[in-house]
Amino acid sequence: MRQAIIHPGEDGYYVAECPSLPGCVRQGTTRDEAISNIREAIRAYVAALEEDGLPVPEERFDTLPVG
């Protein structure tokens, strides 16, 4: 399970990024598409690390809504 941050980008797309996996960023025309794309990217990122025999970073982020 990984945390993802989703926010509207300046170009009208939604941007999704996984802070615990550096460079793991995707976008989509809708929020749902961005979520689907980041899920796929996270799976591919972790699979590539494992295939190369590299350590997979642990999830180390916690979110807290602040208002």
N, C-alpha and C positions, 0 to 999 in steps of 0.2 A: 504494500500500500504506500503510495506516494502522495505528497501534497502538491497541488498545482495552483498557480495564481492565474486568474483570468481577468483580463481588463480590456476595455475598448481601445483599439489603437487609433492613431491619428489619421490613418487612411480609411477608416470605416470598418476594418476587419476587427475581429476579436483575437487577442493575443493570449496564448496559454504557455506558461513556462513552469518547469519543475526545478525549484531552487536547489534541491539536493543532487541534481544531475547537471553539472555545468554545461551550458550550451544547448540544453534540451528545451527547445522553444518551437512552437507551431502556432498557426493561426487558422482562422476559419471565417467564412462570411456570416455565420451565426454563432451564438454562444455554444449551442449543442455541437456544431461542427468542430469548433475549436477544442471542446472537451474530448470528442471522439479522436481527433488528430493527436492530442497530447497523450492520450492513453496508448495509442499505437506507437508513438515516438518513444514513450517510456519503455514499452516492451522491447522495441528494437534496440534501444540504447543498452539496456541491461543484457540482452542476448549477445550483443556485440562484445561487451566487456567480458562476459563469461566465455565466449568463443575464443577470445584472445588470451584467456587465462589471467585477466586483470581483476583486481578487487572491485566489487560493486559498492559504491558509497552507501553508508547507512542513511536512512531518513533521519535528519537531525533538526528539522524545523517543526515548530509548533505555531499554530495561528491563534490569535486572540482578537476578536472584533473589539475595536475601541471606538467609542462614540463621544 
